[in-house]
């Protein structure tokens, strides 16, 4: 950012002089400065804006700054001062010295990629243009436009005007007009005295007198305001030449002398020569002697400004610079070629290494693929075995639960079969009695016996269906689930499995007794479930509840006195109810509760894990609760939770969502 700001200040210093207030401020700072680097920069700042207004003063400040910078080895300050000295030598017409200094400055800023190179290129443009080397001036004009930073696009106004000034000197007036007009379209350029001056000269040359006078008057106004005496002298000379062009000799002499006074006072040699030539032509019409004197002064000035030695120096600087640039390009080309060879060697090495690594990796990959294939086959074989084992375990769990139901089922079937047998025997006796009454001809008694037989047959049919439903339920439980959901009465399902489980346990342990409590919601709606699966869940939970109270009952018998459990009564409670899970979702809740020993907190989180069991070996597979959890949560989208307090009991709560 510092370089960009410096760029702007320096670029404008080509055309505009510094204001007096700024100079006074800098002088005040200079008087107080103690550090040499600060003093160098202040001296450089002072000299920057004075090249067009007070070149001698600018030269003194720049020279002093250069001496200090060289004495302390401050290269950047030295370059700034040399840049300002180049501006001085250009202003007084020593273009060879200006070019020499500018080439040194340019080399430094180019090495730093500093955007200020655009300003240095413009300085070289001015020197070569005023020296008359217009091709070289156009070359540096192109470089100036190319290197102006995008942040300072408005500076292109000055750069375009400079290019227009070259075409003006070459007498390519169309091109000159194009660039000078373009320059005025940039911000602030209509207040730039030098650009207005160049437009005045252009319109004077193309014989548009009124427009030329207008531009000259504006140029003089702004140049006087900015104290840009070099271009102010040029504006006076241009105005005088325009008056000479229209035949107003007195005004031509007046403005010629105005320009000459400034040029002689400030040592602007080029403008002095132009004034001499203007006055020589003007006096030629009124006083040939005076005209000759001015012409002689012009010849002397031209010899001083454009003598052969200076031309030789300028060409020498140009040749040396071209040679230096050529050497730099050759060195860069050699470095590029060397770098290309190195890059190619590196690429070739990398390519060879890549091929080696690729071949090696390919071999490893083949070996790894073979190993992975073998491992995959082993894993698939193991997985198949695990799936087969899992299916067998699940089936064994189903058969185990069915085995536990066998005694209960037998008990449940026995009751209706007893009724069937009893009613059959009674019906047989009633048929014998009926035959006797028929022989007697007592039709009324026969009808009464027939009515009783009808009732007996109805009861036989009822209990037969009861037995059939029990067998059907047993078959349903043992059969593989179809996965088809159907409307199910959960109250009836829970009640049936409660009684079957209880009688099954009683059949294995006749000493076991437990109280069964049911609290079924009479308004419970049917729900879409897979009855075989939910039946297995209920059977597992009920069996676990009976097992828990049986275990506690046995511990009560053995440790009655020690545990203080004299009044223990094993109880298993099943309840159902309809409840709201959320504002829009209803669910059926089934609770299976026991007052057994409870589940210790340490294992509560493990009870739903496969193969985890607290039962003795061969009394449980550890799959019951795991399967129950999967059936409820994954198969029916419900939840299965457990609440347990050690020595008080356990409650399993199933929630099954009702479909809307």
FENBEL-V692728 format. One line per field, one symbol per residue. phi: phi as a letter, one per 20 degrees, with the letter a starting at -180 (. if undefined). psi: psi as a letter, one per 40 degrees, with the letter a starting at -180 (. if undefined). burial: b if it has 24 or more other ideal C-beta (glycine too) atoms within 12 Angstrom, else e. A space follows every 50 residues. Layout:
phi->???
psi->???
burial->???
//
This chain:
phi->.fffffgfffffffddefeffffffffffffefdeffffffffffffged fedbgffgfffffffffffffdmefffffffffffffffffenefffffg ffffffgffffdleffgfffgfffgffffffoefffffffffffffdffg fcgfffgffffffffffffemefffffgffffffeegmffdeffffffff fffffemdffffgffffffffffffelefffffffffffffffffenefg fffgfffgffgffffemefffffffgfffffffgecbfffffffffffff ffffecffffffffffffffffffffffffffffffffffffffffffff ffffffffffffffffffffffffffffffffffffffffffffffffff ffffegfffgfffggfffffffffffffffffffffffffneffffffff fffffffffffffffffffffffffgfefffemeebgcefffffffffff fffffffecfeecbeddcceffefffcfbegfffffffffffgfffffff ffffffffcgffemdgefcgbccdccaeceebfccdbeddddccdffndf ffdffdfeffmebdffgmdaendgffffffffeeecmdcccccbcgmcpc cdcdcdfeff
psi->ddddddddddddeddiiiiddddddddddddehdhdddddddddddddee dedgdddddddddddddddddefgdddddddddddddddddeegdddddd dddddddddddefheeddddddddddddddeegdddddddddddddehid efddeddddddddddddddefgdddddddddddeeihedeehdddddddd dddddefgdddddddddddddddddefgdddddddddddddddddeegdd dddddddddddddddefgddddddddddddddddedgddddddddddddd dddddfiddddddddddddddddddddddddddddddddddddddddddd dddddddddddddddddddddddddddddddddddddddddddddddddd ddddeddddddddddddddddddddddddddddddddddeegdddddddd ddddddddddddddddddddddddddddihheehiihhhddddddddddd ddddddddgeehiihhhhghhdehiiihihdddddddddddddddddddd ddddddddfdddeffdfhhhhhhhiiihihdadehiihhhhhiifaeihi ddedeedeiiehieiiheeieeeddddddddddddefaihihhihhedii hhhhhhhhh.
burial->eeeeebbbbbbbbbbbbbeeebbeebeeebeeeeeeeebbbbbbbbbbbb bbbbbebbbebbbbbbebbeeeebebbbbbbbbbbbbbbbbbbbbbbbbb bbbbbbebbbeeebbbbbbbbbbbbbbbbbbebbebbbbbbebbbebbbe ebeebbbbbbbbbbbbbbbeeebebbbebbbbbbebeebeebbbbbbbbb bbbbbeeeeebbbebbbbbbebbeebbbbbbbbbbbbbbbbbbbbeeebe bbbebbbbbbebbeebbbbbbbbbbbbbbbbbbeeeeeeebeebbebbee beeebbeeebeebbeebbeebeeeeeeeeeeeeeeeeeeeeeeeeeeeee eeeeeeeeeeeeeeeeeeeeeeeeeeeeeeeeeeeeeeeeeeebeebbeb bbebbbbbbebbbeebeebbeebeeebeebeeebeeeeeeeeeeeeeebe eebeebeebbeebeebbeebeebbebbbeebeeeeeebbbbbbbbbbbbb bbbbbbebeeebebebebebeeebeebbbbbbbbbbbbbbbbbbbbbbbb bbbeebeeeeeeeeeeebebbbbbbbbbeeeeeeeebbbbbbbbbbbbbe eeeeeebbeeeebbeeeeebbbbbbbbbbbbbeebbebbbbbebeeeebb bbbbbbbbee
//
